[in-house]
């Protein structure tokens, strides 16, 4: 019984759902929580950025967001979610901005 409890505790600390885990984390959070009178929108656009611990990374800038929205045929962005996949405490991280609008 103690052995199973130890295994469950180790699994709990090595993975993450709402908080970062040591081995693996895959979470989607809203960029804002003010959804009062926010329309849903009919289009979705995704922008990816990959990062290694050695700081080889791609970052989002306003031009990248504008270009991605234009390619998706969007003119208005109502809200944004950020999805993060992290492996080995951030040694590899993939972040995705998910834009919703028309």
C-alpha atoms as a printed R data frame, in Angstrom:
    type eleno elety resid chain resno       x      y       z
1   ATOM     1    CA   UNK     A     1   0.000  0.000   0.000
2   ATOM     2    CA   UNK     A     2   2.795  2.428   0.867
3   ATOM     3    CA   UNK     A     3   4.484  1.555  -2.418
4   ATOM     4    CA   UNK     A     4   1.372  2.580  -4.384
5   ATOM     5    CA   UNK     A     5   1.081  5.843  -2.454
6   ATOM     6    CA   UNK     A     6   4.709  6.692  -3.243
7   ATOM     7    CA   UNK     A     7   4.178  5.916  -6.947
8   ATOM     8    CA   UNK     A     8   1.059  8.105  -7.043
9   ATOM     9    CA   UNK     A     9   2.898 10.975  -5.327
10  ATOM    10    CA   UNK     A    10   5.804 10.712  -7.772
11  ATOM    11    CA   UNK     A    11   3.398 10.742 -10.729
12  ATOM    12    CA   UNK     A    12   1.580 13.732  -9.243
13  ATOM    13    CA   UNK     A    13   4.781 15.786  -8.960
14  ATOM    14    CA   UNK     A    14   6.273 14.767 -12.317
15  ATOM    15    CA   UNK     A    15   3.252 15.673 -14.454
16  ATOM    16    CA   UNK     A    16   1.192 18.830 -14.519
17  ATOM    17    CA   UNK     A    17  -2.376 19.756 -15.311
18  ATOM    18    CA   UNK     A    18  -3.035 23.201 -13.921
19  ATOM    19    CA   UNK     A    19   0.496 23.771 -12.638
20  ATOM    20    CA   UNK     A    20   3.804 23.023 -14.378
21  ATOM    21    CA   UNK     A    21   5.048 19.463 -14.032
22  ATOM    22    CA   UNK     A    22   8.664 18.293 -14.049
23  ATOM    23    CA   UNK     A    23   8.382 15.931 -17.022
24  ATOM    24    CA   UNK     A    24   5.370 17.078 -19.047
25  ATOM    25    CA   UNK     A    25   2.861 19.921 -19.060
26  ATOM    26    CA   UNK     A    26   0.149 20.607 -21.649
27  ATOM    27    CA   UNK     A    27  -2.197 23.434 -20.646
28  ATOM    28    CA   UNK     A    28  -4.420 26.028 -22.344
29  ATOM    29    CA   UNK     A    29  -5.233 29.264 -20.500
30  ATOM    30    CA   UNK     A    30  -7.044 32.434 -21.569
31  ATOM    31    CA   UNK     A    31  -4.940 35.587 -22.076
32  ATOM    32    CA   UNK     A    32  -7.735 37.568 -20.430
33  ATOM    33    CA   UNK     A    33 -10.601 36.700 -18.104
34  ATOM    34    CA   UNK     A    34 -12.831 39.684 -18.912
35  ATOM    35    CA   UNK     A    35 -15.469 37.997 -21.065
36  ATOM    36    CA   UNK     A    36 -18.241 40.515 -20.384
37  ATOM    37    CA   UNK     A    37 -20.033 41.124 -23.712
38  ATOM    38    CA   UNK     A    38 -17.244 39.403 -25.692
39  ATOM    39    CA   UNK     A    39 -18.485 37.938 -28.987
40  ATOM    40    CA   UNK     A    40 -17.413 34.417 -29.902
41  ATOM    41    CA   UNK     A    41 -16.368 34.986 -33.525
42  ATOM    42    CA   UNK     A    42 -16.532 32.582 -36.438
43  ATOM    43    CA   UNK     A    43 -12.809 32.105 -37.196
44  ATOM    44    CA   UNK     A    44  -9.801 30.692 -35.345
45  ATOM    45    CA   UNK     A    45  -6.127 31.404 -36.037
46  ATOM    46    CA   UNK     A    46  -3.120 29.629 -34.421
47  ATOM    47    CA   UNK     A    47   0.441 30.950 -34.114
48  ATOM    48    CA   UNK     A    48   3.225 28.633 -32.864
49  ATOM    49    CA   UNK     A    49   6.556 29.421 -31.201
50  ATOM    50    CA   UNK     A    50   9.136 26.787 -30.216
51  ATOM    51    CA   UNK     A    51  11.836 27.293 -27.587
52  ATOM    52    CA   UNK     A    52  14.786 25.267 -26.351
53  ATOM    53    CA   UNK     A    53  16.524 25.921 -23.033
54  ATOM    54    CA   UNK     A    54  19.543 27.220 -24.975
55  ATOM    55    CA   UNK     A    55  17.391 30.223 -25.913
56  ATOM    56    CA   UNK     A    56  16.885 29.420 -29.566
57  ATOM    57    CA   UNK     A    57  13.365 30.667 -29.836
58  ATOM    58    CA   UNK     A    58  10.721 32.273 -31.933
59  ATOM    59    CA   UNK     A    59   8.717 35.075 -30.390
60  ATOM    60    CA   UNK     A    60   5.402 36.631 -31.294
61  ATOM    61    CA   UNK     A    61   5.343 40.194 -32.478
62  ATOM    62    CA   UNK     A    62   2.501 42.397 -33.609
63  ATOM    63    CA   UNK     A    63   3.488 41.891 -37.279
64  ATOM    64    CA   UNK     A    64   3.401 38.107 -36.887
65  ATOM    65    CA   UNK     A    65  -0.048 38.302 -35.304
66  ATOM    66    CA   UNK     A    66  -1.305 40.722 -37.965
67  ATOM    67    CA   UNK     A    67   0.035 38.537 -40.790
68  ATOM    68    CA   UNK     A    68  -1.493 35.362 -39.307
69  ATOM    69    CA   UNK     A    69  -4.858 37.085 -38.889
70  ATOM    70    CA   UNK     A    70  -4.720 38.355 -42.476
71  ATOM    71    CA   UNK     A    71  -3.892 34.859 -43.792
72  ATOM    72    CA   UNK     A    72  -6.833 33.431 -41.824
73  ATOM    73    CA   UNK     A    73  -9.128 36.126 -43.224
74  ATOM    74    CA   UNK     A    74  -9.670 37.760 -39.836
75  ATOM    75    CA   UNK     A    75 -10.108 41.503 -39.367
76  ATOM    76    CA   UNK     A    76 -11.164 41.525 -35.701
77  ATOM    77    CA   UNK     A    77  -9.753 39.559 -32.749
78  ATOM    78    CA   UNK     A    78 -12.140 39.161 -29.811
79  ATOM    79    CA   UNK     A    79 -10.053 37.060 -27.434
80  ATOM    80    CA   UNK     A    80  -6.876 34.966 -27.271
81  ATOM    81    CA   UNK     A    81  -5.945 31.684 -25.576
82  ATOM    82    CA   UNK     A    82  -2.372 30.559 -24.947
83  ATOM    83    CA   UNK     A    83  -1.569 26.833 -25.107
84  ATOM    84    CA   UNK     A    84   1.752 25.672 -23.671
85  ATOM    85    CA   UNK     A    85   3.443 22.286 -24.057
86  ATOM    86    CA   UNK     A    86   6.509 21.920 -21.835
87  ATOM    87    CA   UNK     A    87   8.823 18.907 -21.550
88  ATOM    88    CA   UNK     A    88  11.525 18.326 -18.915
89  ATOM    89    CA   UNK     A    89  10.859 21.478 -16.873
90  ATOM    90    CA   UNK     A    90  10.901 23.741 -19.904
91  ATOM    91    CA   UNK     A    91  13.899 22.249 -21.723
92  ATOM    92    CA   UNK     A    92  11.594 22.170 -24.722
93  ATOM    93    CA   UNK     A    93   8.562 24.436 -24.851
94  ATOM    94    CA   UNK     A    94   5.965 24.955 -27.575
95  ATOM    95    CA   UNK     A    95   3.596 27.873 -27.117
96  ATOM    96    CA   UNK     A    96   0.593 28.503 -29.315
97  ATOM    97    CA   UNK     A    97  -1.545 31.645 -29.445
98  ATOM    98    CA   UNK     A    98  -5.095 30.841 -30.446
99  ATOM    99    CA   UNK     A    99  -6.935 33.923 -31.723
100 ATOM   100    CA   UNK     A   100 -10.734 34.001 -32.014
101 ATOM   101    CA   UNK     A   101 -12.554 36.566 -34.119
102 ATOM   102    CA   UNK     A   102 -14.088 37.439 -37.450
